[in-house]
Structures are given as structure tokens and as C-alpha cells.
Amino acid sequence: MKIFYPLSLIFFGFLSSLAHAEGKIRIVVSVDWEGRELAPDNIEKMKAFRRDYPDIPLEMFLNAAYY
């Protein structure tokens, strides 16, 4: 047990030097489509959003119960 503690400090110190985290914020727009919301006007608005903000990822989910 006496040798384990110093070795664990060295090991975790080594790991912490490898695990460098950068401060990043990732923005994702999530849309849950219901059956009636797939109107042409709404789809055009999503196309316009994609055109205006091409670097923001979009996740779209379709409710299978409507199809």
C-alpha cells in the first residue's frame, strides 16, 4: 500500500497532462417534427435558416407515428 499511493499520483499526474480540455461551446439546433408541422412554409423557413447559418448543425427528428 505504501508504494501504491506515490505510483498512483505519478500515473494520474501523467494522465492529467495528456487530458487538456479546450473551452468550447457547441450549438446544435434540434427540431422535432410532428406530422402537421411539415407544411411547405415551415420547410422553407428551415431552408432559410440553413442558408443564413450554414455552420450551425441541425438535428431533425421525424415522429414515425405520423407516417
C-alpha positions as CSV (number, residue, x, y, z in Angstrom):
1,M,0.0,0.0,0.0
2,K,2.9,2.3,0.7
3,I,4.2,2.1,-2.9
4,F,0.7,2.3,-4.5
5,Y,-0.1,5.9,-3.4
6,P,3.1,7.5,-4.9
7,L,2.7,5.5,-8.1
8,S,-1.0,6.5,-8.4
9,L,0.0,10.1,-8.0
10,I,2.6,9.8,-10.8
11,F,0.1,7.9,-13.0
12,F,-2.8,10.4,-12.6
13,G,-0.4,13.3,-12.9
14,F,0.7,11.9,-16.2
15,L,-2.9,11.5,-17.4
16,S,-3.8,15.0,-16.4
17,S,-1.0,16.3,-18.6
18,L,-2.5,14.4,-21.5
19,A,-6.1,15.4,-20.9
20,H,-6.1,19.1,-21.9
21,A,-9.6,20.4,-22.5
22,E,-10.3,23.5,-24.5
23,G,-13.2,25.7,-23.6
24,K,-15.7,25.2,-26.4
25,I,-19.4,25.5,-26.7
26,R,-21.1,23.5,-29.3
27,I,-24.5,24.8,-30.5
28,V,-26.9,22.4,-32.2
29,V,-30.5,23.2,-33.2
30,S,-32.8,20.3,-32.7
31,V,-36.2,20.1,-34.4
32,D,-38.8,17.5,-33.5
33,W,-41.2,17.5,-36.5
34,E,-44.8,16.5,-35.9
35,G,-47.0,15.5,-38.9
36,R,-48.9,18.7,-39.3
37,E,-45.8,20.9,-38.9
38,L,-44.3,19.7,-42.2
39,A,-46.1,22.5,-44.0
40,P,-44.2,24.0,-47.0
41,D,-43.9,27.3,-45.2
42,N,-42.1,25.7,-42.3
43,I,-39.8,23.8,-44.6
44,E,-38.9,27.0,-46.4
45,K,-38.1,28.6,-43.1
46,M,-35.7,25.7,-42.2
47,K,-34.0,26.1,-45.6
48,A,-33.6,29.8,-45.0
49,F,-32.1,29.1,-41.5
50,R,-29.6,26.7,-43.2
51,R,-28.7,29.3,-45.8
52,D,-28.3,32.1,-43.1
53,Y,-26.4,29.9,-40.6
54,P,-24.5,27.2,-42.5
55,D,-22.1,26.5,-39.6
56,I,-24.8,25.6,-37.1
57,P,-25.7,21.9,-37.2
58,L,-29.3,20.9,-37.4
59,E,-30.7,17.7,-36.0
60,M,-34.1,16.9,-37.3
61,F,-36.3,14.2,-35.9
62,L,-39.5,12.9,-37.5
63,N,-42.2,11.4,-35.4
64,A,-42.8,8.0,-37.0
65,A,-46.3,7.7,-35.7
66,Y,-47.5,10.3,-38.3
67,Y,-46.0,8.4,-41.3
